[in-house]
């Protein structure tokens, strides 16, 4: 059976460029993450960054290789089968007000 759940939001605070990271370990059984922008407008271009080393360093997430994954105002993206330790959203400019990105996970449960 497939289940979907909302997990904590990623928020870029006013005057900042990056959200606090979301740890993958807390959601290790999820096979997809959907991130949706609630804002009607964004100050900068917002992209997804991942860490492969427990949040020490972040890299732009690309799909397909060579194309940064961006999230536009009022739009959503889905990342399938993620293999990272932390994820965050990052703006190219300091955001004028708090920007909230809702996150939902999907996972298969109850199959033996």
MARKE-104072 format. One record per atom (N, C-alpha, C, CB): residue number from 1; residue in one letter; atom name; z negated, y, x negated. Coordinates in pm, whole numbers. Glycine has a CB too. Example, Ala and Ser with C-alpha at 12.3 -4.5 7.8 and 13.67 -1.06 7.14 Angstrom:
2
PT    n  res  atom      up   north    east
PT    1    A     N    -780    -569   -1319
PT    1    A    CA    -780    -450   -1230
PT    1    A     C    -780    -330   -1320
PT    1    A    CB    -905    -447   -1131
PT    2    S     N    -708    -225   -1285
PT    2    S    CA    -714    -106   -1367
PT    2    S     C    -787       3   -1290
PT    2    S    CB    -572     -60   -1408
END
This chain:
112
PT    n  res  atom      up   north    east
PT    1    X     N       0    -118     -85
PT    1    X    CA       0       0       0
PT    1    X     C       0     124     -89
PT    1    X    CB    -122       0      96
PT    2    X     N      79     220     -52
PT    2    X    CA      87     346    -127
PT    2    X     C      -7     447     -63
PT    2    X    CB     234     400    -129
PT    3    X     N     -76     522    -149
PT    3    X    CA    -165     627    -100
PT    3    X     C    -137     756    -175
PT    3    X    CB    -313     586    -116
PT    4    X     N    -155     868    -107
PT    4    X    CA    -140    1000    -167
PT    4    X     C    -272    1072    -155
PT    4    X    CB     -26    1082     -98
PT    5    X     N    -304    1152    -256
PT    5    X    CA    -431    1226    -254
PT    5    X     C    -412    1360    -322
PT    5    X    CB    -543    1146    -323
PT    6    X     N    -479    1460    -269
PT    6    X    CA    -481    1591    -334
PT    6    X     C    -591    1588    -439
PT    6    X    CB    -504    1707    -230
PT    7    X     N    -561    1641    -556
PT    7    X    CA    -660    1649    -663
PT    7    X     C    -677    1797    -698
PT    7    X    CB    -615    1565    -789
PT    8    X     N    -767    1831    -791
PT    8    X    CA    -791    1973    -820
PT    8    X     C    -662    2051    -855
PT    8    X    CB    -889    1986    -934
PT    9    X     N    -659    2176    -810
PT    9    X    CA    -546    2264    -835
PT    9    X     C    -539    2303    -982
PT    9    X    CB    -555    2389    -748
PT   10    X     N    -419    2338   -1025
PT   10    X    CA    -399    2405   -1152
PT   10    X     C    -388    2553   -1119
PT   10    X    CB    -271    2350   -1230
PT   11    X     N    -469    2638   -1183
PT   11    X    CA    -471    2781   -1151
PT   11    X     C    -451    2863   -1278
PT   11    X    CB    -604    2820   -1081
PT   12    X     N    -352    2950   -1275
PT   12    X    CA    -337    3049   -1382
PT   12    X     C    -411    3173   -1333
PT   12    X    CB    -183    3079   -1416
PT   13    X     N    -515    3210   -1403
PT   13    X    CA    -598    3325   -1363
PT   13    X     C    -527    3457   -1395
PT   13    X    CB    -735    3321   -1434
PT   14    X     N    -562    3560   -1321
PT   14    X    CA    -507    3693   -1343
PT   14    X     C    -521    3732   -1490
PT   14    X    CB    -578    3797   -1251
PT   15    X     N    -411    3781   -1549
PT   15    X    CA    -412    3825   -1688
PT   15    X     C    -395    3713   -1790
PT   15    X    CB    -539    3895   -1715
PT   16    X     N    -391    3588   -1744
PT   16    X    CA    -376    3474   -1834
PT   16    X     C    -233    3419   -1825
PT   16    X    CB    -478    3363   -1799
PT   17    X     N    -200    3330   -1919
PT   17    X    CA     -68    3268   -1917
PT   17    X     C     -73    3119   -1889
PT   17    X    CB       2    3293   -2049
PT   18    X     N    -188    3054   -1908
PT   18    X    CA    -195    2908   -1889
PT   18    X     C    -312    2870   -1798
PT   18    X    CB    -208    2837   -2025
PT   19    X     N    -292    2763   -1724
PT   19    X    CA    -400    2709   -1641
PT   19    X     C    -493    2626   -1728
PT   19    X    CB    -344    2623   -1524
PT   20    X     N    -610    2597   -1676
PT   20    X    CA    -696    2498   -1741
PT   20    X     C    -624    2364   -1728
PT   20    X    CB    -841    2493   -1675
PT   21    X     N    -641    2275   -1825
PT   21    X    CA    -571    2147   -1818
PT   21    X     C    -632    2050   -1719
PT   21    X    CB    -567    2084   -1954
PT   22    X     N    -551    1958   -1675
PT   22    X    CA    -594    1848   -1590
PT   22    X     C    -585    1721   -1673
PT   22    X    CB    -505    1837   -1459
PT   23    X     N    -697    1648   -1683
PT   23    X    CA    -700    1526   -1764
PT   23    X     C    -636    1410   -1691
PT   23    X    CB    -844    1492   -1803
PT   24    X     N    -550    1338   -1757
PT   24    X    CA    -483    1221   -1700
PT   24    X     C    -580    1107   -1675
PT   24    X    CB    -371    1175   -1793
PT   25    X     N    -680    1092   -1761
PT   25    X    CA    -775     980   -1752
PT   25    X     C    -839     971   -1613
PT   25    X    CB    -885     995   -1858
PT   26    X     N    -869    1084   -1553
PT   26    X    CA    -933    1084   -1421
PT   26    X     C    -839    1030   -1313
PT   26    X    CB    -977    1225   -1385
PT   27    X     N    -711    1025   -1342
PT   27    X    CA    -610     981   -1244
PT   27    X     C    -514     882   -1309
PT   27    X    CB    -531    1103   -1187
PT   28    X     N    -568     793   -1388
PT   28    X    CA    -486     703   -1471
PT   28    X     C    -401     604   -1392
PT   28    X    CB    -573     627   -1563
PT   29    X     N    -433     579   -1265
PT   29    X    CA    -355     484   -1186
PT   29    X     C    -242     550   -1107
PT   29    X    CB    -446     411   -1091
PT   30    X     N    -235     681   -1111
PT   30    X    CA    -128     751   -1038
PT   30    X     C       6     725   -1104
PT   30    X    CB    -156     903   -1032
PT   31    X     N     108     700   -1021
PT   31    X    CA     241     680   -1078
PT   31    X     C     331     802   -1060
PT   31    X    CB     306     559   -1016
PT   32    X     N     284     902    -986
PT   32    X    CA     355    1029    -980
PT   32    X     C     258    1142    -948
PT   32    X    CB     468    1023    -874
PT   33    X     N     294    1259    -998
PT   33    X    CA     220    1382    -974
PT   33    X     C     317    1483    -916
PT   33    X    CB     153    1437   -1106
PT   34    X     N     282    1544    -804
PT   34    X    CA     363    1650    -745
PT   34    X     C     284    1779    -758
PT   34    X    CB     400    1619    -596
PT   35    X     N     349    1882    -813
PT   35    X    CA     286    2011    -836
PT   35    X     C     364    2114    -756
PT   35    X    CB     281    2048    -988
PT   36    X     N     295    2184    -666
PT   36    X    CA     360    2283    -582
PT   36    X     C     300    2421    -601
PT   36    X    CB     350    2243    -437
PT   37    X     N     386    2520    -612
PT   37    X    CA     343    2659    -629
PT   37    X     C     318    2722    -493
PT   37    X    CB     448    2740    -709
PT   38    X     N     197    2773    -472
PT   38    X    CA     163    2837    -345
PT   38    X     C     202    2985    -342
PT   38    X    CB      15    2824    -319
PT   39    X     N     229    3043    -459
PT   39    X    CA     256    3187    -467
PT   39    X     C     395    3221    -414
PT   39    X    CB     244    3234    -612
PT   40    X     N     406    3336    -348
PT   40    X    CA     535    3385    -299
PT   40    X     C     617    3445    -412
PT   40    X    CB     514    3489    -189
PT   41    X     N     550    3482    -522
PT   41    X    CA     618    3540    -638
PT   41    X     C     537    3507    -762
PT   41    X    CB     638    3694    -623
PT   42    X     N     604    3504    -875
PT   42    X    CA     538    3480   -1003
PT   42    X     C     576    3593   -1098
PT   42    X    CB     579    3341   -1063
PT   43    X     N     485    3629   -1187
PT   43    X    CA     513    3734   -1284
PT   43    X     C     609    3683   -1391
PT   43    X    CB     383    3785   -1349
PT   44    X     N     585    3563   -1441
PT   44    X    CA     669    3505   -1545
PT   44    X     C     733    3376   -1498
PT   44    X    CB     587    3479   -1671
PT   45    X     N     806    3312   -1588
PT   45    X    CA     863    3180   -1561
PT   45    X     C     755    3077   -1592
PT   45    X    CB     993    3154   -1647
PT   46    X     N     723    2992   -1495
PT   46    X    CA     616    2894   -1512
PT   46    X     C     677    2757   -1542
PT   46    X    CB     526    2887   -1385
PT   47    X     N     631    2699   -1653
PT   47    X    CA     677    2567   -1695
PT   47    X     C     558    2472   -1705
PT   47    X    CB     751    2575   -1829
PT   48    X     N     589    2344   -1715
PT   48    X    CA     486    2240   -1727
PT   48    X     C     472    2205   -1875
PT   48    X    CB     524    2112   -1642
PT   49    X     N     348    2194   -1920
PT   49    X    CA     319    2151   -2056
PT   49    X     C     230    2028   -2053
PT   49    X    CB     252    2265   -2137
PT   50    X     N     252    1938   -2147
PT   50    X    CA     171    1817   -2156
PT   50    X     C     110    1806   -2295
PT   50    X    CB     254    1692   -2123
PT   51    X     N       0    1734   -2301
PT   51    X    CA     -63    1702   -2429
PT   51    X     C     -59    1552   -2447
PT   51    X    CB    -209    1757   -2437
PT   52    X     N     -32    1509   -2568
PT   52    X    CA     -31    1367   -2600
PT   52    X     C    -152    1330   -2686
PT   52    X    CB      99    1329   -2673
PT   53    X     N    -235    1430   -2718
PT   53    X    CA    -347    1409   -2811
PT   53    X     C    -478    1467   -2757
PT   53    X    CB    -314    1471   -2945
PT   54    X     N    -510    1435   -2633
PT   54    X    CA    -637    1476   -2572
PT   54    X     C    -656    1627   -2564
PT   54    X    CB    -750    1416   -2647
PT   55    X     N    -550    1702   -2546
PT   55    X    CA    -561    1846   -2523
PT   55    X     C    -565    1931   -2648
PT   55    X    CB    -680    1873   -2444
PT   56    X     N    -541    1872   -2763
PT   56    X    CA    -541    1951   -2887
PT   56    X     C    -415    2037   -2898
PT   56    X    CB    -551    1858   -3008
PT   57    X     N    -301    1980   -2864
PT   57    X    CA    -172    2048   -2873
PT   57    X     C     -95    2025   -2744
PT   57    X    CB     -91    1999   -2996
PT   58    X     N     -18    2127   -2704
PT   58    X    CA      63    2116   -2583
PT   58    X     C     210    2133   -2616
PT   58    X    CB      19    2220   -2479
PT   59    X     N     294    2061   -2540
PT   59    X    CA     438    2063   -2561
PT   59    X     C     505    2086   -2426
PT   59    X    CB     488    1929   -2626
PT   60    X     N     617    2157   -2426
PT   60    X    CA     692    2176   -2303
PT   60    X     C     742    2041   -2252
PT   60    X    CB     810    2272   -2326
PT   61    X     N     724    2018   -2123
PT   61    X    CA     771    1893   -2062
PT   61    X     C     917    1913   -2023
PT   61    X    CB     684    1853   -1938
PT   62    X     N    1002    1821   -2065
PT   62    X    CA    1144    1833   -2037
PT   62    X     C    1196    1713   -1960
PT   62    X    CB    1221    1848   -2166
PT   63    X     N    1288    1741   -1868
PT   63    X    CA    1351    1634   -1791
PT   63    X     C    1482    1688   -1735
PT   63    X    CB    1258    1583   -1677
PT   64    X     N    1594    1638   -1770
PT   64    X    CA    1617    1544   -1880
PT   64    X     C    1590    1613   -2012
PT   64    X    CB    1762    1488   -1876
PT   65    X     N    1588    1538   -2122
PT   65    X    CA    1561    1602   -2251
PT   65    X     C    1650    1724   -2272
PT   65    X    CB    1583    1502   -2365
PT   66    X     N    1587    1831   -2315
PT   66    X    CA    1659    1956   -2339
PT   66    X     C    1642    2059   -2229
PT   66    X    CB    1802    1927   -2356
PT   67    X     N    1585    2019   -2115
PT   67    X    CA    1566    2112   -2004
PT   67    X     C    1418    2119   -1968
PT   67    X    CB    1650    2069   -1881
PT   68    X     N    1355    2237   -1992
PT   68    X    CA    1214    2253   -1956
PT   68    X     C    1197    2241   -1805
PT   68    X    CB    1160    2388   -2006
PT   69    X     N    1090    2174   -1763
PT   69    X    CA    1058    2162   -1621
PT   69    X     C     986    2290   -1579
PT   69    X    CB     970    2034   -1591
PT   70    X     N    1047    2365   -1490
PT   70    X    CA     990    2490   -1440
PT   70    X     C     954    2474   -1293
PT   70    X    CB    1090    2608   -1460
PT   71    X     N     857    2553   -1250
PT   71    X    CA     816    2554   -1110
PT   71    X     C     836    2696   -1057
PT   71    X    CB     667    2506   -1092
PT   72    X     N     924    2712    -963
PT   72    X    CA     951    2843    -904
PT   72    X     C     851    2871    -792
PT   72    X    CB    1095    2850    -850
PT   73    X     N     840    2997    -756
PT   73    X    CA     753    3038    -645
PT   73    X     C     791    2960    -519
PT   73    X    CB     763    3190    -620
PT   74    X     N     693    2912    -449
PT   74    X    CA     703    2835    -323
PT   74    X     C     778    2702    -337
PT   74    X    CB     772    2919    -220
PT   75    X     N     798    2653    -458
PT   75    X    CA     869    2527    -481
PT   75    X     C     774    2423    -540
PT   75    X    CB     990    2550    -576
PT   76    X     N     819    2297    -543
PT   76    X    CA     738    2188    -598
PT   76    X     C     826    2099    -684
PT   76    X    CB     672    2106    -484
PT   77    X     N     761    2031    -778
PT   77    X    CA     829    1934    -863
PT   77    X     C     746    1806    -864
PT   77    X    CB     850    1990   -1010
PT   78    X     N     810    1694    -893
PT   78    X    CA     739    1566    -905
PT   78    X     C     767    1507   -1042
PT   78    X    CB     782    1467    -793
PT   79    X     N     659    1463   -1107
PT   79    X    CA     669    1398   -1237
PT   79    X     C     636    1251   -1215
PT   79    X    CB     572    1465   -1344
PT   80    X     N     731    1163   -1247
PT   80    X    CA     712    1020   -1228
PT   80    X     C     658     955   -1354
PT   80    X    CB     843     954   -1187
PT   81    X     N     575     851   -1336
PT   81    X    CA     524     769   -1445
PT   81    X     C     483     850   -1567
PT   81    X    CB     627     667   -1485
PT   82    X     N     391     943   -1551
PT   82    X    CA     354    1028   -1663
PT   82    X     C     281     952   -1773
PT   82    X    CB     266    1141   -1614
PT   83    X     N     310     989   -1896
PT   83    X    CA     245     927   -2013
PT   83    X     C     192    1038   -2102
PT   83    X    CB     345     834   -2092
PT   84    X     N      88    1104   -2058
PT   84    X    CA      28    1214   -2131
PT   84    X     C    -123    1209   -2111
PT   84    X    CB      85    1350   -2086
PT   85    X     N    -197    1283   -2191
PT   85    X    CA    -343    1285   -2175
PT   85    X     C    -390    1403   -2091
PT   85    X    CB    -410    1290   -2311
PT   86    X     N    -318    1516   -2098
PT   86    X    CA    -352    1636   -2021
PT   86    X     C    -224    1706   -1979
PT   86    X    CB    -443    1732   -2104
PT   87    X     N    -232    1780   -1869
PT   87    X    CA    -118    1857   -1820
PT   87    X     C    -168    1994   -1778
PT   87    X    CB     -45    1784   -1702
PT   88    X     N     -83    2094   -1792
PT   88    X    CA    -115    2229   -1745
PT   88    X     C      14    2299   -1710
PT   88    X    CB    -195    2309   -1852
PT   89    X     N       2    2414   -1643
PT   89    X    CA     117    2500   -1618
PT   89    X     C     100    2625   -1702
PT   89    X    CB     132    2534   -1465
PT   90    X     N     213    2677   -1751
PT   90    X    CA     207    2794   -1839
PT   90    X     C     315    2893   -1801
PT   90    X    CB     223    2753   -1987
PT   91    X     N     276    3021   -1793
PT   91    X    CA     369    3128   -1760
PT   91    X     C     418    3196   -1887
PT   91    X    CB     302    3230   -1666
PT   92    X     N     541    3246   -1881
PT   92    X    CA     597    3320   -1994
PT   92    X     C     536    3459   -2007
PT   92    X    CB     748    3331   -1980
PT   93    X     N     464    3504   -1902
PT   93    X    CA     398    3635   -1902
PT   93    X     C     261    3622   -1839
PT   93    X    CB     483    3741   -1826
PT   94    X     N     170    3712   -1875
PT   94    X    CA      39    3714   -1810
PT   94    X     C      61    3739   -1661
PT   94    X    CB     -55    3825   -1873
PT   95    X     N       1    3654   -1578
PT   95    X    CA      20    3666   -1433
PT   95    X     C     -60    3784   -1377
PT   95    X    CB     -22    3535   -1363
PT   96    X     N       1    3856   -1282
PT   96    X    CA     -58    3977   -1225
PT   96    X     C    -181    3946   -1139
PT   96    X    CB      44    4051   -1142
PT   97    X     N    -181    3830   -1073
PT   97    X    CA    -295    3785    -993
PT   97    X     C    -311    3635   -1014
PT   97    X    CB    -275    3820    -839
PT   98    X     N    -420    3577    -964
PT   98    X    CA    -437    3433    -974
PT   98    X     C    -320    3362    -908
PT   98    X    CB    -571    3388    -909
PT   99    X     N    -267    3257    -974
PT   99    X    CA    -157    3177    -920
PT   99    X     C    -206    3033    -908
PT   99    X    CB     -29    3187   -1010
PT  100    X     N    -197    2978    -787
PT  100    X    CA    -247    2843    -761
PT  100    X     C    -132    2746    -744
PT  100    X    CB    -336    2842    -636
PT  101    X     N    -147    2631    -809
PT  101    X    CA     -50    2523    -802
PT  101    X     C    -123    2399    -752
PT  101    X    CB      19    2496    -941
PT  102    X     N     -92    2357    -629
PT  102    X    CA    -156    2237    -573
PT  102    X     C    -100    2114    -641
PT  102    X    CB    -134    2230    -420
PT  103    X     N    -187    2014    -659
PT  103    X    CA    -145    1890    -723
PT  103    X     C    -181    1773    -631
PT  103    X    CB    -213    1873    -863
PT  104    X     N     -84    1685    -611
PT  104    X    CA    -105    1562    -535
PT  104    X     C     -60    1446    -621
PT  104    X    CB     -27    1565    -398
PT  105    X     N    -130    1335    -607
PT  105    X    CA     -92    1213    -678
PT  105    X     C     -52    1108    -577
PT  105    X    CB    -207    1161    -767
PT  106    X     N      28    1014    -623
PT  106    X    CA      67     900    -543
PT  106    X     C      43     777    -629
PT  106    X    CB     217     910    -494
PT  107    X     N     -15     675    -565
PT  107    X    CA     -40     552    -640
PT  107    X     C     -37     432    -545
PT  107    X    CB    -175     559    -714
PT  108    X     N      -9     318    -602
PT  108    X    CA     -11     191    -528
PT  108    X     C    -152     136    -536
PT  108    X    CB      95      88    -586
PT  109    X     N    -209     101    -421
PT  109    X    CA    -344      43    -421
PT  109    X     C    -347     -85    -338
PT  109    X    CB    -447     144    -365
PT  110    X     N    -446    -165    -364
PT  110    X    CA    -471    -281    -281
PT  110    X     C    -375    -397    -295
PT  110    X    CB    -472    -241    -144
PT  111    X     N    -296    -400    -404
PT  111    X    CA    -207    -513    -422
PT  111    X     C    -262    -604    -530
PT  111    X    CB     -65    -465    -459
PT  112    X     N    -272    -730    -498
PT  112    X    CA    -324    -828    -594
PT  112    X     C    -228    -945    -602
PT  112    X    CB    -466    -878    -553
END
